[in-house]
Amino acid sequence: MRSKVPHVAILQNEVPDDHVLWVRACAERAHEITWEVVDLTRADWFERMCQSQFDAMLATPPGWNTAFRILFDERLTILHRVLGIPVYPSFEEIQIYENKKYLSYWLKARGIPHPPTWVFYYRDEALDWLRHASFPLVAKTSIGGGGSGVVFLKDEKAARRYIENVFSGRGTSPQVGPKWRKKGFLMRALRKILHPKELRQKIEQYRIQRAEVQKDFVILQAYVPHQFEWRVVRIGNSFFAHKKLKRGEMASGSLLKGYENPPLELFDFVESITEPYGFLSQAVDLFEAPHGSGYLVNEMQCIFGQSDPYQMLVDGQMGRYRRLDGKWVFEPGDFNRLECFTLRVEHVLQWLKEKQLQQAHEGSVCL
């Protein structure tokens, strides 16, 4: 019996066109998949989702504003946990995405090595803790990508000022606006000017970010001395890695990259922290731990940006690593088109086929 073409819902968030790469990637495989775009932020979201029989949801979770993030998580929970619609990336991956305080709890509970992190909801508790703290520290907002909302605190005076500011009611916000000091600013600005739709989307993103103020808690993290972070990407069974180079005190958001051949131990580590939890689409940012004692997880993101056409070069060649017969094997090729969304859709199709076969097998056993 011929299997039916899967029908999926592409979930739209509050940022216009944030979901468009899903649409473009699905359109390239239109003979294998059909889709509808459903705006999860609208009042009729539930009715829209119930109008069709969806085999899965393809999500781009928001990462700029807490109010819309809560909306997205609540509605996705109903659709996935109550109605039972599968979601890609996985539900747990979406839960930890751009929620740095939740990620810190998750890493600790899973026993995954990461820089020591403390979350304080009381001003006095945070200030008392500072008396015994080691400096420097890194303060973070819970939401906000690309290094926005990250503040380097070099001493106790700076940390006290930061904490007082947050709990005073003024709060702290992710940095908003064009990052003119980052690599390629002029080319990025010219592209936006030449593509008015992209410019409007960027302005709307800034408007949403500007409304975000964190004033009820602080996140403080031990500073790990580093010259770079490793970014390791896993989509399905495809693995990639490159260096995020440091500008100032941090590598996050610098857009400076290093593409030397990655050590294969990176892939062993990322496989070990993603495979047990069924993670499907993940970028893991890692510090090399002091004294060569392994790696520390700094960030985990199921949706991530891509400023270059590739995620990895090995001896100057684009490609990916896959584990074949227990060994990491490099396969040359262009696997990061449309910011990796072509690879995601390829994996989604494989994932849905496996689910369909599993359901058919379970059905035959019941008979």
Secondary structure as a PSIPRED ss2 file (coil, helix, strand):
# PSIPRED VFORMAT (PSIPRED V4.0)

   1 M C   1.000  0.000  0.000
   2 R C   1.000  0.000  0.000
   3 S C   1.000  0.000  0.000
   4 K C   1.000  0.000  0.000
   5 V C   1.000  0.000  0.000
   6 P C   1.000  0.000  0.000
   7 H E   0.000  0.000  1.000
   8 V E   0.000  0.000  1.000
   9 A E   0.000  0.000  1.000
  10 I E   0.000  0.000  1.000
  11 L E   0.000  0.000  1.000
  12 Q E   0.000  0.000  1.000
  13 N C   1.000  0.000  0.000
  14 E C   1.000  0.000  0.000
  15 V C   1.000  0.000  0.000
  16 P C   1.000  0.000  0.000
  17 D C   1.000  0.000  0.000
  18 D C   1.000  0.000  0.000
  19 H C   1.000  0.000  0.000
  20 V H   0.000  1.000  0.000
  21 L H   0.000  1.000  0.000
  22 W H   0.000  1.000  0.000
  23 V H   0.000  1.000  0.000
  24 R H   0.000  1.000  0.000
  25 A H   0.000  1.000  0.000
  26 C H   0.000  1.000  0.000
  27 A H   0.000  1.000  0.000
  28 E C   1.000  0.000  0.000
  29 R C   1.000  0.000  0.000
  30 A C   1.000  0.000  0.000
  31 H C   1.000  0.000  0.000
  32 E C   1.000  0.000  0.000
  33 I C   1.000  0.000  0.000
  34 T E   0.000  0.000  1.000
  35 W E   0.000  0.000  1.000
  36 E E   0.000  0.000  1.000
  37 V E   0.000  0.000  1.000
  38 V E   0.000  0.000  1.000
  39 D E   0.000  0.000  1.000
  40 L C   1.000  0.000  0.000
  41 T C   1.000  0.000  0.000
  42 R C   1.000  0.000  0.000
  43 A C   1.000  0.000  0.000
  44 D C   1.000  0.000  0.000
  45 W H   0.000  1.000  0.000
  46 F H   0.000  1.000  0.000
  47 E H   0.000  1.000  0.000
  48 R H   0.000  1.000  0.000
  49 M H   0.000  1.000  0.000
  50 C H   0.000  1.000  0.000
  51 Q H   0.000  1.000  0.000
  52 S C   1.000  0.000  0.000
  53 Q C   1.000  0.000  0.000
  54 F C   1.000  0.000  0.000
  55 D C   1.000  0.000  0.000
  56 A E   0.000  0.000  1.000
  57 M E   0.000  0.000  1.000
  58 L E   0.000  0.000  1.000
  59 A E   0.000  0.000  1.000
  60 T C   1.000  0.000  0.000
  61 P C   1.000  0.000  0.000
  62 P C   1.000  0.000  0.000
  63 G C   1.000  0.000  0.000
  64 W C   1.000  0.000  0.000
  65 N C   1.000  0.000  0.000
  66 T H   0.000  1.000  0.000
  67 A H   0.000  1.000  0.000
  68 F H   0.000  1.000  0.000
  69 R H   0.000  1.000  0.000
  70 I H   0.000  1.000  0.000
  71 L H   0.000  1.000  0.000
  72 F H   0.000  1.000  0.000
  73 D H   0.000  1.000  0.000
  74 E H   0.000  1.000  0.000
  75 R H   0.000  1.000  0.000
  76 L H   0.000  1.000  0.000
  77 T H   0.000  1.000  0.000
  78 I H   0.000  1.000  0.000
  79 L H   0.000  1.000  0.000
  80 H H   0.000  1.000  0.000
  81 R H   0.000  1.000  0.000
  82 V H   0.000  1.000  0.000
  83 L C   1.000  0.000  0.000
  84 G C   1.000  0.000  0.000
  85 I C   1.000  0.000  0.000
  86 P C   1.000  0.000  0.000
  87 V E   0.000  0.000  1.000
  88 Y E   0.000  0.000  1.000
  89 P C   1.000  0.000  0.000
  90 S C   1.000  0.000  0.000
  91 F H   0.000  1.000  0.000
  92 E H   0.000  1.000  0.000
  93 E H   0.000  1.000  0.000
  94 I H   0.000  1.000  0.000
  95 Q H   0.000  1.000  0.000
  96 I H   0.000  1.000  0.000
  97 Y C   1.000  0.000  0.000
  98 E C   1.000  0.000  0.000
  99 N C   1.000  0.000  0.000
 100 K H   0.000  1.000  0.000
 101 K H   0.000  1.000  0.000
 102 Y H   0.000  1.000  0.000
 103 L H   0.000  1.000  0.000
 104 S H   0.000  1.000  0.000
 105 Y H   0.000  1.000  0.000
 106 W H   0.000  1.000  0.000
 107 L H   0.000  1.000  0.000
 108 K H   0.000  1.000  0.000
 109 A H   0.000  1.000  0.000
 110 R H   0.000  1.000  0.000
 111 G C   1.000  0.000  0.000
 112 I C   1.000  0.000  0.000
 113 P C   1.000  0.000  0.000
 114 H C   1.000  0.000  0.000
 115 P C   1.000  0.000  0.000
 116 P C   1.000  0.000  0.000
 117 T E   0.000  0.000  1.000
 118 W E   0.000  0.000  1.000
 119 V E   0.000  0.000  1.000
 120 F E   0.000  0.000  1.000
 121 Y C   1.000  0.000  0.000
 122 Y C   1.000  0.000  0.000
 123 R H   0.000  1.000  0.000
 124 D H   0.000  1.000  0.000
 125 E H   0.000  1.000  0.000
 126 A H   0.000  1.000  0.000
 127 L H   0.000  1.000  0.000
 128 D H   0.000  1.000  0.000
 129 W H   0.000  1.000  0.000
 130 L H   0.000  1.000  0.000
 131 R C   1.000  0.000  0.000
 132 H C   1.000  0.000  0.000
 133 A C   1.000  0.000  0.000
 134 S C   1.000  0.000  0.000
 135 F C   1.000  0.000  0.000
 136 P C   1.000  0.000  0.000
 137 L E   0.000  0.000  1.000
 138 V E   0.000  0.000  1.000
 139 A E   0.000  0.000  1.000
 140 K E   0.000  0.000  1.000
 141 T C   1.000  0.000  0.000
 142 S C   1.000  0.000  0.000
 143 I C   1.000  0.000  0.000
 144 G C   1.000  0.000  0.000
 145 G C   1.000  0.000  0.000
 146 G C   1.000  0.000  0.000
 147 G C   1.000  0.000  0.000
 148 S C   1.000  0.000  0.000
 149 G C   1.000  0.000  0.000
 150 V C   1.000  0.000  0.000
 151 V E   0.000  0.000  1.000
 152 F E   0.000  0.000  1.000
 153 L E   0.000  0.000  1.000
 154 K C   1.000  0.000  0.000
 155 D C   1.000  0.000  0.000
 156 E H   0.000  1.000  0.000
 157 K H   0.000  1.000  0.000
 158 A H   0.000  1.000  0.000
 159 A H   0.000  1.000  0.000
 160 R H   0.000  1.000  0.000
 161 R H   0.000  1.000  0.000
 162 Y H   0.000  1.000  0.000
 163 I H   0.000  1.000  0.000
 164 E H   0.000  1.000  0.000
 165 N H   0.000  1.000  0.000
 166 V H   0.000  1.000  0.000
 167 F H   0.000  1.000  0.000
 168 S C   1.000  0.000  0.000
 169 G C   1.000  0.000  0.000
 170 R C   1.000  0.000  0.000
 171 G C   1.000  0.000  0.000
 172 T E   0.000  0.000  1.000
 173 S C   1.000  0.000  0.000
 174 P C   1.000  0.000  0.000
 175 Q C   1.000  0.000  0.000
 176 V C   1.000  0.000  0.000
 177 G C   1.000  0.000  0.000
 178 P C   1.000  0.000  0.000
 179 K C   1.000  0.000  0.000
 180 W C   1.000  0.000  0.000
 181 R C   1.000  0.000  0.000
 182 K C   1.000  0.000  0.000
 183 K C   1.000  0.000  0.000
 184 G C   1.000  0.000  0.000
 185 F H   0.000  1.000  0.000
 186 L H   0.000  1.000  0.000
 187 M H   0.000  1.000  0.000
 188 R H   0.000  1.000  0.000
 189 A H   0.000  1.000  0.000
 190 L H   0.000  1.000  0.000
 191 R H   0.000  1.000  0.000
 192 K H   0.000  1.000  0.000
 193 I H   0.000  1.000  0.000
 194 L H   0.000  1.000  0.000
 195 H C   1.000  0.000  0.000
 196 P H   0.000  1.000  0.000
 197 K H   0.000  1.000  0.000
 198 E H   0.000  1.000  0.000
 199 L H   0.000  1.000  0.000
 200 R H   0.000  1.000  0.000
 201 Q H   0.000  1.000  0.000
 202 K H   0.000  1.000  0.000
 203 I H   0.000  1.000  0.000
 204 E H   0.000  1.000  0.000
 205 Q H   0.000  1.000  0.000
 206 Y H   0.000  1.000  0.000
 207 R H   0.000  1.000  0.000
 208 I H   0.000  1.000  0.000
 209 Q H   0.000  1.000  0.000
 210 R H   0.000  1.000  0.000
 211 A C   1.000  0.000  0.000
 212 E C   1.000  0.000  0.000
 213 V C   1.000  0.000  0.000
 214 Q E   0.000  0.000  1.000
 215 K C   1.000  0.000  0.000
 216 D C   1.000  0.000  0.000
 217 F C   1.000  0.000  0.000
 218 V E   0.000  0.000  1.000
 219 I E   0.000  0.000  1.000
 220 L E   0.000  0.000  1.000
 221 Q E   0.000  0.000  1.000
 222 A E   0.000  0.000  1.000
 223 Y C   1.000  0.000  0.000
 224 V C   1.000  0.000  0.000
 225 P C   1.000  0.000  0.000
 226 H C   1.000  0.000  0.000
 227 Q C   1.000  0.000  0.000
 228 F E   0.000  0.000  1.000
 229 E E   0.000  0.000  1.000
 230 W E   0.000  0.000  1.000
 231 R E   0.000  0.000  1.000
 232 V E   0.000  0.000  1.000
 233 V E   0.000  0.000  1.000
 234 R E   0.000  0.000  1.000
 235 I E   0.000  0.000  1.000
 236 G C   1.000  0.000  0.000
 237 N C   1.000  0.000  0.000
 238 S E   0.000  0.000  1.000
 239 F E   0.000  0.000  1.000
 240 F E   0.000  0.000  1.000
 241 A E   0.000  0.000  1.000
 242 H E   0.000  0.000  1.000
 243 K E   0.000  0.000  1.000
 244 K E   0.000  0.000  1.000
 245 L E   0.000  0.000  1.000
 246 K C   1.000  0.000  0.000
 247 R E   0.000  0.000  1.000
 248 G C   1.000  0.000  0.000
 249 E C   1.000  0.000  0.000
 250 M E   0.000  0.000  1.000
 251 A C   1.000  0.000  0.000
 252 S C   1.000  0.000  0.000
 253 G C   1.000  0.000  0.000
 254 S C   1.000  0.000  0.000
 255 L C   1.000  0.000  0.000
 256 L C   1.000  0.000  0.000
 257 K E   0.000  0.000  1.000
 258 G E   0.000  0.000  1.000
 259 Y C   1.000  0.000  0.000
 260 E C   1.000  0.000  0.000
 261 N C   1.000  0.000  0.000
 262 P C   1.000  0.000  0.000
 263 P C   1.000  0.000  0.000
 264 L C   1.000  0.000  0.000
 265 E H   0.000  1.000  0.000
 266 L H   0.000  1.000  0.000
 267 F H   0.000  1.000  0.000
 268 D H   0.000  1.000  0.000
 269 F H   0.000  1.000  0.000
 270 V H   0.000  1.000  0.000
 271 E H   0.000  1.000  0.000
 272 S H   0.000  1.000  0.000
 273 I H   0.000  1.000  0.000
 274 T H   0.000  1.000  0.000
 275 E H   0.000  1.000  0.000
 276 P H   0.000  1.000  0.000
 277 Y H   0.000  1.000  0.000
 278 G C   1.000  0.000  0.000
 279 F C   1.000  0.000  0.000
 280 L C   1.000  0.000  0.000
 281 S E   0.000  0.000  1.000
 282 Q E   0.000  0.000  1.000
 283 A E   0.000  0.000  1.000
 284 V E   0.000  0.000  1.000
 285 D E   0.000  0.000  1.000
 286 L E   0.000  0.000  1.000
 287 F E   0.000  0.000  1.000
 288 E E   0.000  0.000  1.000
 289 A C   1.000  0.000  0.000
 290 P H   0.000  1.000  0.000
 291 H H   0.000  1.000  0.000
 292 G H   0.000  1.000  0.000
 293 S C   1.000  0.000  0.000
 294 G C   1.000  0.000  0.000
 295 Y E   0.000  0.000  1.000
 296 L E   0.000  0.000  1.000
 297 V E   0.000  0.000  1.000
 298 N E   0.000  0.000  1.000
 299 E E   0.000  0.000  1.000
 300 M E   0.000  0.000  1.000
 301 Q E   0.000  0.000  1.000
 302 C C   1.000  0.000  0.000
 303 I C   1.000  0.000  0.000
 304 F C   1.000  0.000  0.000
 305 G C   1.000  0.000  0.000
 306 Q C   1.000  0.000  0.000
 307 S C   1.000  0.000  0.000
 308 D C   1.000  0.000  0.000
 309 P C   1.000  0.000  0.000
 310 Y C   1.000  0.000  0.000
 311 Q C   1.000  0.000  0.000
 312 M C   1.000  0.000  0.000
 313 L E   0.000  0.000  1.000
 314 V E   0.000  0.000  1.000
 315 D C   1.000  0.000  0.000
 316 G C   1.000  0.000  0.000
 317 Q E   0.000  0.000  1.000
 318 M E   0.000  0.000  1.000
 319 G E   0.000  0.000  1.000
 320 R E   0.000  0.000  1.000
 321 Y E   0.000  0.000  1.000
 322 R E   0.000  0.000  1.000
 323 R E   0.000  0.000  1.000
 324 L E   0.000  0.000  1.000
 325 D C   1.000  0.000  0.000
 326 G C   1.000  0.000  0.000
 327 K E   0.000  0.000  1.000
 328 W E   0.000  0.000  1.000
 329 V E   0.000  0.000  1.000
 330 F E   0.000  0.000  1.000
 331 E E   0.000  0.000  1.000
 332 P E   0.000  0.000  1.000
 333 G C   1.000  0.000  0.000
 334 D C   1.000  0.000  0.000
 335 F C   1.000  0.000  0.000
 336 N C   1.000  0.000  0.000
 337 R H   0.000  1.000  0.000
 338 L H   0.000  1.000  0.000
 339 E H   0.000  1.000  0.000
 340 C H   0.000  1.000  0.000
 341 F H   0.000  1.000  0.000
 342 T H   0.000  1.000  0.000
 343 L H   0.000  1.000  0.000
 344 R H   0.000  1.000  0.000
 345 V H   0.000  1.000  0.000
 346 E H   0.000  1.000  0.000
 347 H H   0.000  1.000  0.000
 348 V H   0.000  1.000  0.000
 349 L H   0.000  1.000  0.000
 350 Q H   0.000  1.000  0.000
 351 W H   0.000  1.000  0.000
 352 L H   0.000  1.000  0.000
 353 K H   0.000  1.000  0.000
 354 E H   0.000  1.000  0.000
 355 K H   0.000  1.000  0.000
 356 Q H   0.000  1.000  0.000
 357 L H   0.000  1.000  0.000
 358 Q H   0.000  1.000  0.000
 359 Q H   0.000  1.000  0.000
 360 A H   0.000  1.000  0.000
 361 H H   0.000  1.000  0.000
 362 E H   0.000  1.000  0.000
 363 G H   0.000  1.000  0.000
 364 S H   0.000  1.000  0.000
 365 V H   0.000  1.000  0.000
 366 C H   0.000  1.000  0.000
 367 L C   1.000  0.000  0.000
